[in-house]
């Protein structure tokens, strides 16, 4: 006698909840449904019809499908017939592919953050050199103004660096969490089939918790124009005020 093909998971699954039959009953149309699922379906529809073919059931008492119930009691092996979890493994593989792509996007975003942080440092160093060169051309009493502008630049640099450090830390956390999820899923896929099917729902739920897309770094760079535009003109105005004040003081001293 030729061996039967292994029962597929679909053949042992309820057409309503799509899970392995728990307490299947047989309708007059010969379709089988979980008893609890059928009761909920009838309550929702308001009529006693089959969820599969929509034929009305005339029986008050629905007999249990003991064959399906017995076959569904063991998800590993019943009477030499195996229930393979391949459809769920394939589903998790597709989810893993998606997660891998997401991790790649996050890693590329982190690389962009790292480059932006390095560029911020380079910008700050270059801008500081430009500021110092401009102030070297002015009189010594403008050193205070120079220090104030350097402090403003440093403050903005620190603010921008804090923002990038926060983004990098968040990205590291997202990547670490995603890597843990991937490792957990891969571990579950290597487990015994019974344990795999028992934990599938929680594994699938964990796999679908994908992180949000990384934020763009717009506005993260130092506003160089703010620090350098019209620098000499603004400093010259400040110098004129200082000179006028000193001239007034000198005039008052002479008149006394």
URFENBEL-V328856 format. One record per residue. N is the residue number from 1. RES is the residue in one small letter. PSI is psi in degrees with one decimal (none if undefined). Layout:
# URFENBEL-V328856
N & RES & PSI
N & RES & PSI
This chain:
# URFENBEL-V328856
1 & x & 129.1
2 & x & 142.1
3 & x & 140.4
4 & x & 150.6
5 & x & 147.0
6 & x & 141.5
7 & x & 135.8
8 & x & 162.7
9 & x & -33.4
10 & x & -36.1
11 & x & -23.9
12 & x & 19.7
13 & x & 143.0
14 & x & 134.0
15 & x & -11.3
16 & x & -57.2
17 & x & -11.0
18 & x & 19.2
19 & x & 166.6
20 & x & 135.9
21 & x & 134.4
22 & x & -50.9
23 & x & 71.3
24 & x & 140.3
25 & x & 157.1
26 & x & 126.9
27 & x & 167.5
28 & x & -20.4
29 & x & 2.2
30 & x & -1.7
31 & x & 147.2
32 & x & 141.3
33 & x & 150.2
34 & x & 136.9
35 & x & -46.4
36 & x & -42.7
37 & x & -40.1
38 & x & -42.5
39 & x & -43.1
40 & x & -38.5
41 & x & -44.1
42 & x & -39.2
43 & x & -38.0
44 & x & -44.8
45 & x & -29.3
46 & x & 11.8
47 & x & 154.6
48 & x & 77.2
49 & x & 159.3
50 & x & 131.4
51 & x & -17.0
52 & x & -56.3
53 & x & -4.4
54 & x & 12.5
55 & x & 136.4
56 & x & 139.5
57 & x & 127.9
58 & x & -9.2
59 & x & 136.2
60 & x & -38.9
61 & x & 126.2
62 & x & 119.2
63 & x & 150.4
64 & x & 146.7
65 & x & 88.7
66 & x & -30.9
67 & x & -50.9
68 & x & -40.0
69 & x & -44.0
70 & x & -40.6
71 & x & -33.9
72 & x & -7.8
73 & x & -27.5
74 & x & 119.6
75 & x & 4.3
76 & x & -59.8
77 & x & 122.7
78 & x & 118.7
79 & x & 40.9
80 & x & 7.8
81 & x & 128.7
82 & x & 146.2
83 & x & 108.4
84 & x & 136.6
85 & x & 18.3
86 & x & -42.0
87 & x & -38.2
88 & x & -34.6
89 & x & -43.7
90 & x & -37.6
91 & x & -43.6
92 & x & -33.0
93 & x & -41.5
94 & x & -39.2
95 & x & -41.5
96 & x & -42.2
97 & x & -42.7
98 & x & -41.5
99 & x & -38.1
100 & x & -41.1
101 & x & -40.0
102 & x & -42.4
103 & x & -38.2
104 & x & -41.4
105 & x & -43.3
106 & x & -41.5
107 & x & -38.2
108 & x & -37.8
109 & x & -40.0
110 & x & -40.8
111 & x & -39.8
112 & x & -40.3
113 & x & -43.7
114 & x & -43.4
115 & x & -39.0
116 & x & -42.2
117 & x & -41.6
118 & x & -37.9
119 & x & -36.0
120 & x & -44.5
121 & x & -43.7
122 & x & -42.7
123 & x & -46.9
124 & x & -43.1
125 & x & -44.7
126 & x & -43.9
127 & x & -38.4
128 & x & -40.1
129 & x & -40.4
130 & x & -42.4
131 & x & -44.3
132 & x & -39.1
133 & x & -39.6
134 & x & -42.0
135 & x & -24.3
136 & x & -23.6
137 & x & -13.4
138 & x & 176.5
139 & x & 156.7
140 & x & -30.8
141 & x & -5.9
142 & x & 4.3
143 & x & -33.9
144 & x & -40.5
145 & x & -39.7
146 & x & -46.7
147 & x & -37.8
148 & x & -40.7
149 & x & -37.1
150 & x & -40.4
151 & x & -39.9
152 & x & -40.9
153 & x & -44.9
154 & x & -39.2
155 & x & -45.1
156 & x & -40.2
157 & x & -43.7
158 & x & -41.1
159 & x & -46.5
160 & x & -39.2
161 & x & -39.4
162 & x & -42.8
163 & x & -44.6
164 & x & -36.0
165 & x & -40.6
166 & x & -42.9
167 & x & -41.3
168 & x & -41.9
169 & x & -44.3
170 & x & -40.4
171 & x & -39.9
172 & x & -40.6
173 & x & -42.8
174 & x & -44.2
175 & x & -42.5
176 & x & -44.4
177 & x & -41.8
178 & x & -38.8
179 & x & -39.8
180 & x & -42.5
181 & x & -43.6
182 & x & -43.5
183 & x & -41.1
184 & x & -42.3
185 & x & -44.2
186 & x & -37.2
187 & x & -42.5
188 & x & -35.7
189 & x & -21.7
190 & x & -5.1
191 & x & 169.2
192 & x & 150.2
193 & x & -38.1
194 & x & -48.8
195 & x & -36.5
196 & x & -46.4
197 & x & -35.0
198 & x & -37.7
199 & x & 5.9
200 & x & -43.6
201 & x & -48.8
202 & x & -35.8
203 & x & -43.2
204 & x & -40.8
205 & x & -41.3
206 & x & -37.8
207 & x & -27.1
208 & x & -2.1
209 & x & 75.6
210 & x & 145.2
211 & x & 159.0
212 & x & 160.1
213 & x & 142.5
214 & x & 146.3
215 & x & 152.2
216 & x & 158.9
217 & x & 25.0
218 & x & 136.7
219 & x & 7.1
220 & x & -24.5
221 & x & 157.6
222 & x & 139.1
223 & x & 84.2
224 & x & -38.3
225 & x & -39.8
226 & x & -36.7
227 & x & -25.1
228 & x & -24.2
229 & x & 135.8
230 & x & 31.6
231 & x & -50.7
232 & x & -40.7
233 & x & -45.9
234 & x & -39.2
235 & x & -37.5
236 & x & -38.5
237 & x & -44.4
238 & x & -39.0
239 & x & -38.3
240 & x & -41.0
241 & x & -41.8
242 & x & -44.1
243 & x & -40.9
244 & x & -41.1
245 & x & -42.7
246 & x & -38.8
247 & x & -40.3
248 & x & -42.5
249 & x & -40.8
250 & x & -40.0
251 & x & -43.9
252 & x & -36.9
253 & x & -40.5
254 & x & -41.0
255 & x & -30.6
256 & x & none
